């Protein structure tokens, strides 16, 4: 399984100048490659390399960085065309799609630049890196990071690493191939996880990860953004820069919260030999109707991110992970002998009370239990052995000397799998005609 590990570089002032010059020249070259690709309609790696390799090297790049610049531009066009084909930029002749197709792709002067092992080497014991720059090879650049990240980097790093400049700080983002634990194919039970706004995650065990703190934080950030947006509209450039920084800060805060929640749930499932089940929320924005004051919160809330964290952490730990149908999960009674589904079972947003059997509780807890019950049923079908084909079963019976099976009736009831015990004419109501 691929994981991304980020470490922080600690370059000296001279080293930082060389790194900045490398990013600037590499992105200038990438812009030129993207422009030629757009004008001549050549978007493949091989085609651009044949067309522009020597020109890119003449800009001050050596062989491997020149190849990476060409591949970066080609991959950017591949991503753009994939988004267009998938309809992510709107239908044909829409403003957003026309804007994307009417000009070549451009790269920021400080956009990330990939390096392979020929241009970048890691000394994990000394915690330093050696990297190629336009000012020559820089050796002994120190780096730091989380202890768990550094351990993963030293043991499982594979492939390329990206040099990133963010808010004046330098980072290296490396790809690691982490082996997965063997999948537990016989879980004892399941942990149902219900995701929401008031409570970020509620499990069928009763664990509740409340979102009130994150909600207050995001509201405070929204007020500050509104103030900065007003200053930006008045022409303040510093307000625009502060807006971008604040957005990144809020994203990192929410991501850290989701990491903490998913790590605790997966650890609990692994410790108790259970699986994890969540609702399949794909396309939920098209299915729900929200009030005006709820739209901004819903559209920026990291539902999908939490599910993605749960999935990849579960895979890494060998914990089964399922997505189940979310329909009426908070309106259905979880009692096996009841199962009544009605909007009246939700007298308020946070409460559940079955009008048929009287079962009552918190709505999020009830939803998590329903998700767990659906996972039990779904897993039974997933692990069910494949049925023996009819022709193989017939040959096996004949090989043992058994008589061939009697021909099956062709009436409507038989086609539907209904065992009536009557001839087909009786099934159709024509007995005695």
Number of C-alpha atoms within 10 A of each C-alpha: 10 15 16 15 19 19 17 16 22 17 19 11 9 9 17 17 12 20 23 18 17 24 22 18 18 28 23 20 24 27 21 20 28 27 17 17 23 17 10 9 11 16 22 16 18 12 14 22 19 9 15 17 17 13 15 24 16 11 13 17 21 15 13 15 24 24 18 18 26 28 21 21 26 24 15 16 20 15 11 17 16 13 14 17 12 11 12 12 19 15 14 11 10 10 12 13 17 14 11 14 15 9 12 16 19 17 19 12 17 20 16 21 21 19 22 16 14 11 18 20 16 17 13 14 7 10 16 19 18 17 21 21 23 18 13 10 12 18 14 16 18 16 19 15 15 12 9 9 14 17 13 17 23 15 12 15 20 17 11 16 25 18 21 23 18 11 7 8 12 18 21 20 17 21 18 21 16 17 12 15 12 11 15 16 14 12 18 11 16 26 27 32 30 28 23 17 16 15 16 23 26 25 25 22 14 15 12 17 16 15 16 13 9 18 18 11 14 19 12 11 16 16 11 13 19 12 13 20 17 12 15 17 11 10 11 13 12 11 19 17 12 15 19 11 14 17 13 11 13 16 16 12 13 18 15 11 17 21 15 12 17 21 14 12 21 28 15 15 21 19 10 14 18 21 28 27 28 26 23 15 16 9 8 10 12 7 9 7 10 11 7 8 8 10 13 12 14 14 10 10 18 20 17 13 14 21 20 14 19 26 22 19 19 25 20 19 19 19 27 23 23 21 18 21 14 17 11 13 22 28 22 22 28 22 14 8 8 13 15 16 17 15 13 12 22 19 13 11 10 13 16 26 21 24 17 13 13 11 15 15 13 16 23 27 25 28 28 28 27 27 31 29 21 22 26 19 11 15 18 10 10 9 10 8 8 7 7 9 8 9 8 9 12 15 13 12 13 12 10 8 9 11 10 10 9 6 6 8 12 11 16 13 15 16 11 9 8 10 9 11 9 12 14 17 13 13 15 11 9 10 11 6 5
